[in-house]
Amino acid sequence: MENTTRPGTLGVEVSDRLSFVTFIIPYFARAYKMSRQEAYRYLKKYGGIDFLFEHWWALHTDNPFYAARDMFEICHQNGGLR
């Protein structure tokens, strides 16, 4: 097995996941006209964050528009307002 980390650094997968999450939450906020804080709270309250962390690998391969829309749909199904 190839070692993908150096002491004191994040693993490649963790780094990729953090990069995607720090990109997609502001993207979601802009798409739905929210501040970043409002978007994070909305996603956290209605299950979008859990969905994001569970499915980030598939979401990051898609167009960001569709990833944000999927996250919104999950939130809507869990009681989030349109």
C-alpha positions as a printed NumPy array, in Angstrom:
array([[  0.   ,   0.   ,   0.   ],
       [  1.335,   3.401,  -0.962],
       [  1.757,   5.932,   1.816],
       [ -0.113,   9.071,   0.733],
       [  0.653,  11.166,   3.791],
       [  3.658,  12.736,   5.368],
       [  3.841,  13.266,   9.111],
       [  1.897,  16.402,   9.996],
       [ -0.172,  16.486,   6.794],
       [ -3.681,  15.454,   5.914],
       [ -4.304,  12.367,   3.862],
       [ -5.164,  12.835,   0.198],
       [ -8.806,  11.831,   0.654],
       [ -9.297,  14.123,   3.641],
       [ -7.659,  16.987,   1.778],
       [ -9.831,  16.371,  -1.299],
       [-12.969,  16.2  ,   0.835],
       [-12.142,  19.439,   2.644],
       [-11.393,  21.175,  -0.65 ],
       [-14.754,  20.128,  -2.061],
       [-16.721,  21.047,   1.06 ],
       [-15.077,  24.48 ,   1.268],
       [-15.977,  25.012,  -2.394],
       [-19.535,  23.667,  -2.485],
       [-20.977,  25.405,   0.602],
       [-20.184,  28.923,  -0.729],
       [-21.419,  27.788,  -4.158],
       [-24.682,  26.621,  -2.551],
       [-24.939,  29.933,  -0.685],
       [-24.588,  31.952,  -3.9  ],
       [-26.998,  29.714,  -5.808],
       [-29.715,  30.104,  -3.189],
       [-28.938,  33.717,  -2.244],
       [-27.802,  33.04 ,   1.317],
       [-24.769,  34.055,   3.303],
       [-22.252,  31.278,   3.9  ],
       [-23.352,  31.07 ,   7.52 ],
       [-27.029,  30.819,   6.557],
       [-26.223,  28.141,   3.984],
       [-24.222,  26.102,   6.5  ],
       [-26.987,  26.35 ,   9.125],
       [-29.645,  25.411,   6.566],
       [-27.618,  22.435,   5.327],
       [-26.85 ,  21.33 ,   8.883],
       [-30.452,  21.657,  10.088],
       [-32.046,  19.787,   7.175],
       [-29.52 ,  17.01 ,   6.527],
       [-27.608,  18.535,   3.628],
       [-24.272,  18.417,   5.456],
       [-24.721,  14.741,   6.313],
       [-25.62 ,  14.045,   2.677],
       [-22.596,  16.049,   1.532],
       [-20.157,  14.137,   3.729],
       [-21.713,  10.776,   2.918],
       [-21.783,  11.3  ,  -0.856],
       [-19.019,  13.845,  -1.443],
       [-17.096,  11.522,  -3.738],
       [-19.981,  11.256,  -6.215],
       [-21.042,  14.893,  -5.791],
       [-17.593,  16.261,  -6.548],
       [-17.525,  14.523,  -9.936],
       [-20.741,  16.237, -11.025],
       [-21.358,  19.776, -12.185],
       [-21.529,  22.011,  -9.065],
       [-25.004,  23.155, -10.124],
       [-26.325,  19.601,  -9.85 ],
       [-24.463,  18.929,  -6.593],
       [-26.007,  22.05 ,  -5.013],
       [-29.435,  21.122,  -6.384],
       [-29.153,  17.594,  -4.946],
       [-28.213,  19.022,  -1.556],
       [-31.182,  21.403,  -1.733],
       [-33.55 ,  18.553,  -2.615],
       [-32.348,  16.525,   0.383],
       [-32.955,  19.541,   2.631],
       [-36.391,  20.093,   1.111],
       [-37.302,  16.445,   1.732],
       [-36.287,  16.949,   5.366],
       [-38.48 ,  20.021,   5.895],
       [-36.383,  22.841,   4.43 ],
       [-38.348,  25.568,   2.717],
       [-38.141,  26.217,  -1.01 ]])
